Amino acid sequence: MAAADLTAVVPCPWELREHYDFLESLVPQLKGKVLVDVSNNLEKNLYPEANAEYLQRLIPGAHVVKAFNTLSAWALQNGPSDANRQVYLCGNSSEAKQAVAETATKLGFTVLDRGSLSTARELEDFPLRLFPEWRLPLRIAVGLTAFFFFYLLIRDVVYSYVAQGKNTSFRIMVSLANKVFPIVSLIMLSLCYLPGVIAAILQLYRGTKYKRFPDWLDRWMLCRKQLGLLALGFASLHVLYTLIIPIRYYVRYKISASTIEQIKENQTSEFNISYAWRGDSYYSMGILGFCLFLLLGITSLPSVSNALSWREFSFIQSKLGYLTLFFCTFHTYLYGWDRFLRPATYKWYTVPGFMLSLVVPTALLILKLLLLMPCVDRTLTRIRQGWERCDPEDDSKKSLLT
């Protein structure tokens, strides 16, 4: 089909289809032509048929192709960018789709054929989707935040009021929030890498890479980027909240009261070198972990990741990612130090929030270390290169058949 046969039509929405009557008078002229439908629906699953299917039924002699509807007017005017290079298209004529694909390619877009015109309704619903890949990560983030907020509220505020008669409700805005944010960030960072470890264990157990993962694991792996970005957001909030600690009234009051008390008693606190080491190591691990966290977030941007080779991208997201997880986990261990030995830590027989946050990353790092053992890593590498472990039952069946 020649490029001269390509005719672009911008149809009206469903409610204005009475204006399509003029096309019936053009049926002879449109015979054999390619009509490109770029329209979208106003709501999902509102109409019995797609707009492209309606056009095909209205002008049966033309070749209707659904395309370009997932691109914004800005992208069409200014050319493709890293975030919107793909053009989805569908149609019943392979020649018509080829003509549209050639036009899109010349414009700098990447074409993805979705099949026949029956998938046009799915393409028309694409622009109506609101963060479909973010729904599960957002639910996890909201759930973890709500759980740890109320858990720490009971431990830090309610306990102080009931058991000690102190009103520490003012700590909710900063102190409590600054405990919740790093806990959620560390757990969500762990959840980014946990499905990869589970997938590796499944491949070792099955002895092949050619069997599908469970649907829940597939869905989990597809949202790892969103989990990581949300974890970075919580880590950034933790950094900002930490920076304002010195200027808080409560902190300044405590420092002044402690200084005045020492002056009255004519006492001076001795320098504790172990506390100094602990504090400097604690802050150092936090800074290194956050800087690597930022690197992971930057390289996940399409404009940056497209400039990296697969080996470079994999090195940053995998090896440096686990290093980030290690620094952040070690940062939390240094925060806890020897608090697990103090009975006062377990208010109402509950463990502190930072201890709960260490469960998933610690288990993940241990499993990763086991997978890195030479005997295990060698087998896993062979499986991922295509090697399959033979099943003795299959071998016995093959021998019987032969």
N, C-alpha and C positions, 0 to 999 in steps of 0.2 A: 504494500500500500504506500503510495507516494506521500511525501510530506504535504503536498498541495491539497490532499484530500482531508487534511486535519482542520476541523472547524471547532472553535471553542465556544461554548454556550454557558452563560452564567444564569442558571434557573432561579426562579423566585421560590420562597418558602411554600410549604404545603397550603397555607391559608390563602395564598395569592395565585393558585394554579389556574384560576379562570383566565389569567393573562397568557396562558400557554396556547390559547386558541389560535393565535397567529401562526404557530408552528405547523398547524395542519395544512395551511395554504402553501407551506414550503416543503411539503413531503416530497414532491418530485425533485426539487433542487437538492434536498438533503439525502437523497438515496445514495447509498454507498459512501457517504461522508462519515467522519468520526466526530461525535458530539462528546465533549468533555464536560462532565457534570461536576461542579465544584461546590455544590450547595451542602448545607448542614441542617440537621433538625434543631428545633427549639427545645424539645424535651426528649428524653429517652423513651423508647417503646410507646410512642404516642400514636403512630400511624400504622396502618396495616401493611404498607409496602414502602420500600425505599424510593426516594425521589428519582434515582437513576433507573429503577425498574419501571416507574411510571413513564419516564421519557421513552424508554425502549418500547413500551406498549403503545405509546402515542405515535411514535415514528418508527415503525417496524423495519423500514428499509435502511435506517441509519445504524451505525455501530456506536453504541453508547459506552463510554468508559468513565468510571468514577475515579477521579484523581485530583490532587492539589487541594482537597478540602481540609486536610489536616494542617496546612500551612497558613500562617498569618499573612495579612496583607503586607506587613512590614518585610517579612521574609521574601515574598514574591517581588517586592519592589527593590530591595537592597541586596538580594542574593542570599545564598545559604550561609549559615554560621554553624559552629560546631554542634550546637544544641538541636538544630532542626534541619538536618541534611536529607532526611528520608522523605520520599514521596510514595505514599501507598496508592495503589491503583488496582482496579478489578474490572473485568469485562468479559463478554462471551466470545469476542473475536481476538484471536492471538495476534493477528496482523494489526488490528487497531491499537491493541495494547503496546505493541512494539513501536508504533509510530509515536504514541504519547511518551513512551519510555525514552525514545531518542531525543524528543524535545526537552524532557526533564533533565536528561544527562547533559545536554548542551547548556542548560541553565546552571549546571553545577550541582545538581541534586543526585542523591542515590535512590534508585527505584526499587521498591519491594512489591512484587506481584502477589496479591492476596487471592487470586483465583477468579472464579466466574462472577457474574453480576449479582448472584444471590448473596454475596458477602458485602454488598454496597451498604446495607443497613448497619452492619457493624462499623464500617468506615465512617458513616454519618454520625455514629454515636461517639466516635473517638474524641472529638473536641469537647464533648459534654462531660467527660470523665474528670473528676476532681481528685488529683493526687492518688490514683489507685494503688501505686506502689508504696505509698507512705502510710496507708491505713493500718496495716499490722504493726509497723514500728511505732507509730503514734499511739496505738492502743497499749503496746508494751510500755512505752515511756510514761503515759498517763497512769497506767496501773501501778508501775513501780513507784512513781512519785507519790501517788495517793497513799499507797501502803506504808512507805517509809515515813511520810510526813506524819500520819496519825500514830504510827508506832513510836516515833521519836517524841511526838507531842505527849504521849502518855508517859514515856520514860523521863523526859526532861522537865516538862511543865506541870503536868498533873501530879506526878510523884512529889515534886518539890512542894506543891501546895498542900497535898494531903498528908505526907509523912513529915515534912519539915515546917509547914506553915509559911512558906515563902511564896510571894507572888513574882514569878519570873516570866510572866506572859509576854513581856517586852522582847524576850529572846526569840520569839516566833519569827519576826520579820527578817532577822539577819543570821543569828546563830543557828537556829533550827534549819533555815533554808540552806545555809552553808554546809550543813551536814548531809542534807538530802541530795543536793546536786552532785557531789563527788561520788556518793554511793551509787546513784543511778547511772552516772557516767561510766564507772568502772564495770558495773554489771553489763551494761549495753555494749561496751567495748568487747567484753568477753563473749557476748552473744554473737558478735561479728565473726569470730574465729571458731567458735564451738561447732557450727555445722560442718566446717571443713574437716575437723578432727573426727566427727561422727561419720562423715562420708569415707574417710580413710579407713576407719575401723570396719565399716561395711564392706569395702573393697577387699580388705585383708580376709575377712570372714568368708566372703563369697569366692575369693580367688580370681576375680575378673572385674573389669571395668565396663563390661558391655551389658550389665543389668541395670535397669532403671532404679533410681533412688525412690523411696516413698514420697508421696505427694507433699506431705508436710515438710519433708526435708528439702525438696525442690523449692517450695514456696519460701522457706526460711533462707535458703542460699540466695534467692533472687532479691531479697530485701536487705542484704548485708551492707550495701552502700548507705542506705537510708538509716540503718541502725548506727553505723559509724558516724554519720554526720550529726545525728541527734546526740550521740555520746559526746562529740566534740562541742556541741552547743552547751550541754550541761557542764562540761569541763571549763568552758570559757566563763560561764556564770560563776563557777566556783572561784576562778582566778579573780574576777572583778569583786566578788563579795569579800575575798581575802584581803584585797588591797585597801578596802575601806575600814578594816579592823582597827588600825591605829587611831583613826579620827572619831571612833564611836564614843559617845558620852560614857557608856558603861565601862569601857576599857580605860579611858582616861581617869575616871573616878577610882577604879580599882588600883591603878598605878599610883595615883596621888595618895590614896588612903594607906597603901602599903609603905610608901616612902615616909609619910608622916609617922606611922606606927614605929618604924625602925628608928626614926630620930628621937621619938619620945623614950624609947627603951634603950637608946644609945647602942644599937646593934647594927652590924653590917653582915649581909649575906655573903658567904664564901663562894668563890668561883668554882663551879662544878664542871670539870672538863668532860665528863661523860655526857652531861646534858648538852654541852656545847657541841660535841661530836654528833649527838643524836639530832639536835636542831638543824645543824648545817647539812647533815646527810639527808634529813627529811625534806628540807627546802630544795636541795640540789636534785634529788630524785624527782620531785614534783616539777621543777623547771625543765629538766631534760625530757620527762615524759610528756609535758604539755607541748614543748617545741616539736617533738617527733609527731605528736598528735596533730599539730597544725600542718606538718609536712604531709601526713596521710590525707588530711582534708583537702589540701591544695592539689595534690596529684589526682584526686578523684574528680576534679573538675574536667569536663570534656575538653576544654581548650588546652589544658595541660597534659592530660592523659593521651590525647591524640598526637602530641609531640614526642611521646616516649615509645620506645620499642616494648614489645611484650615482656622481654626479659627484665628491662628496667622497671616497668610498671609492677611486675610480679615481685621483684626484689624489694621495692618500697612497701607495697601493700602487704606482703607476706612476712618477709624476714624483719624489716623495720617495724612492721605492725606488731609482731610478737615481742620485739624489743621494747616497744612502747607499752605494751601490756605488762611486761616485767617491771619496767620503771614505775608505772602507776601502782602496781600491786605492792612493790617494795616500799613505795612512798606511804601506802596505807599501813603496812606492817610497822614502819618506823613511827607512824602516828600512834599506833596502839602500844608499842614498846612492851612494857611489863604490866600493862593495865589488866590483862587477863588473870593476873595473880592476885589482884585486889578484890576482896569480897564486896566492897562498895560499888564496884563496877556493875554488878548484877542486880540492878534495881528491880524489886518485885520478881526476882528470879528470872529476869529476861536478859539476854545478851545484848551488848551494844550494837548499834547499827553497822559500824565499820567491820565488826566481826562477821556479820551476815553477808556484807558485800565481798568478803574475801573467799567465800565458799566456791563460787563459780570460777573466778580467775585462777585460784590455786589448783583446783581440780583440772582445769584446762591446761595449765602449764605443766602439770605432772604428766597428763596424757600426751602432750606434745613431746616432752622429753622421752617418753617411752617409744613414741613413733620415730624419734631421731636415732634410736639405737641402731648400730650398723646392721644387725641381723634383720630388724624390722624394716628399716628404711630401704635396704637393698631389695627386699621382696616387694614392697610397695612401689618402688620405682619401676621394677619389671612389669608389675601389673598395669601401671599407668602407661607403659610403653607398648602394651598389647598382649603381654604374656598372660596365659590362663592356666590355672591349676587344674589338673585333670581330676575328675571325680572317679574313685574306684568303681562305683556302681555303674557309671557310664561306660568305663572300660570293659567291665564284665559283660554288659549288654552288647557292646560292639563285637567282642570276641565270640559271643554266642551267635550273633547274626552272620559273622563271617565263617 
